[in-house]
Amino acid sequence: MTHLPRTLVIVGAGFSGTTVAINLLRLSYWRPLRIVLLERAYRMGRGVAYADKDYPYPLNVPAGRMSLNSSDPLEFLKFAQQRLPGATADDFLPRSLYGEYLETTLHDAELASPPHVQLTKIHGDVCSIEHVGSKRSLRVELKDGSSFIADDVVLALGNPPPGHVPGTERLAGSRRYISDPWASPPQFEPGETALIIGTGLSMADAVLAGANATFHAISRRGLVPPSQTAFRHAGCDDDGAKLLRAASLSARRLMRAVRELTDEVQGRGGDWREAITCVRNLAPTLWHRLPQPERARFLRHARPYWDVHRHRLPQETLAKLHDLRRANKLHIHAGRILGFELVGEKISVQWRARGSDEIQTLLVDRVMNCTGADYNPIRSRDHLLRSLLAQGLATTDTLGLGLRTANYGALLDSRNRIVPNLYYIGPMLRADHWECTAAQELRIHAERLAHHLAAPAMAPVLATPRSAASLRGAANIAAF
Ligand SMILES: Cc1cc2nc3c(=O)[nH]c(=O)nc-3n(C[C@H](O)[C@H](O)[C@H](O)COP(=O)(O)OP(=O)(O)OC[C@H]3O[C@@H](n4cnc5c(N)ncnc54)[C@H](O)[C@@H]3O)c2cc1C
């Protein structure tokens, strides 16, 4: 019996889309398959995280924990060692090398795939997707007017730009305001003073790119991420049960259980990062267990502390930030920004330090928004996402964390029904899984989705996403 080729369109060729394609090519699909990988940027396999930059730009995660393949955890390291023979699993390697790894692995998987599985890479900007016929197919339309009919579509749209910072509308159109550091690479003139809004990972990237400028960085609590360490994760089976019990009760009980676990780990001479990894491995199940009002409470009270311990910096990066602080080139403030005003060639920034009533003014040459990706789909300015929401083909969770999905990332519509043949993979899975940002989590979602798509008779999608237990089985997620 001959089969017509099935067409699978993947929108977005950052880490997630590229990894889904690689898995599908490696799985040797049983019948003719055409994979169309669509990317609006000029290079595949990069996204905002792994692009080439003309300044040092290391990964935030050591090489030994960046494989895209959970069954070969050192795959990236082995690739890197072909270029950098001395590289070790604990090294923080250049982001552009990681982009090269994604591109090369895709290319190799394409070459090794059977003749009935084809990959077509196309540069284009998808602006709409809609069902056609009896809702068994989807039409994928590009901005240039071309379109594809697909049997399945995987949306891998990635990291949205940072959200709007109130008051910055007064800076609209000024080249002195950088609203998206990933779209406009930081370019600071020697001797100038800049304000960075945010004190997290993007702040570190921006500051280290701007040698010879002076920086003020402000966030509500002024928390700077701690360093990564080369700790060894010992597993946490008994502690896991305690965490799960606590999560069924309340956010407060959960946080208390996390603190107890941290104390216990440190008490036996371990590293607190081990406890965070333990919690992270269980995060989707913990998130499912937390009652809805308790999720909101967690976000209100615990999120900044969770985020700052969870997202860490390479030791070398942190040491450079300390040096800049000692040299008075970097000032970290805890406080609230009250407003901005353009004053000639400068920007005047009013702000108030945390716990103080006094209004202070900073006169700076540039302001950069480093508050991190804004994942709330309702606020998205992306034409494709807006179109999907308007058609009811996608919906957000009540906390605005991302997109609602079922098992395998199948999108849920505005009435919480599974949208046939439309899948999502990427950081907006956090609406149902909480932790879903780093390569180590996304690779597992990519593997599961590819297996589902490649199954001879695709398993039915269940409305409730499969929880962390299955993710845990696939790999232990180490710290990012
Ligand atoms: C600055 C930064 C640094 C990071 N560093 C690390 C790290 O060191 N280690 C780690 O594990 N994780 C890191 N992360 C987490 C990161 O989210 C994931 O590792 C991963 O890059 C996410 O991949 P993605 O494919 O989901 O998104 P992205 O990499 O953002 O890719 C999405 C792609 O989709 C394309 N696209 C979007 N919409 C359309 C459309 N309509 N039509 C066509 N193409 C479209 C975009 O152009 C983009 O290339 C980092 C994230 C950021 C933002």
The ligand as an ORCA input file, in Angstrom:
! r2SCAN-3c Opt
* xyz 0 1
  C      18.842     35.414     26.170
  C      18.525     33.995     26.576
  C      19.538     33.149     26.958
  C      19.259     31.827     27.324
  N      20.283     31.016     27.693
  C      20.045     29.728     27.996
  C      21.121     28.845     28.350
  O      22.277     29.234     28.409
  N      20.803     27.552     28.617
  C      19.520     27.090     28.577
  O      19.291     25.900     28.827
  N      18.495     27.908     28.266
  C      18.727     29.214     27.978
  N      17.694     30.043     27.663
  C      16.335     29.512     27.672
  C      15.784     29.363     26.259
  O      14.423     29.714     26.364
  C      15.823     27.975     25.677
  O      17.078     27.401     25.840
  C      15.526     27.942     24.171
  O      16.389     28.819     23.496
  C      14.103     28.244     23.814
  O      13.982     27.863     22.471
  P      12.689     28.154     21.611
  O      12.883     27.487     20.318
  O      11.478     27.762     22.390
  O      12.657     29.728     21.458
  P      13.582     30.687     20.586
  O      14.981     30.297     20.725
  O      13.177     32.074     20.944
  O      13.165     30.366     19.073
  C      11.924     30.670     18.504
  C      12.136     30.894     17.024
  O      10.875     31.028     16.388
  C      10.964     32.028     15.389
  N       9.608     32.533     15.154
  C       8.768     33.061     16.069
  N       7.596     33.389     15.497
  C       7.698     33.059     14.196
  C       6.814     33.175     13.081
  N       5.582     33.690     13.214
  N       7.234     32.744     11.866
  C       8.493     32.212     11.704
  N       9.376     32.089     12.729
  C       8.985     32.508     13.959
  C      11.897     33.069     15.988
  O      12.508     33.851     14.983
  C      12.899     32.184     16.727
  O      14.040     31.880     15.955
  C      17.930     31.356     27.311
  C      16.898     32.225     26.938
  C      17.186     33.523     26.578
  C      16.040     34.415     26.205
*
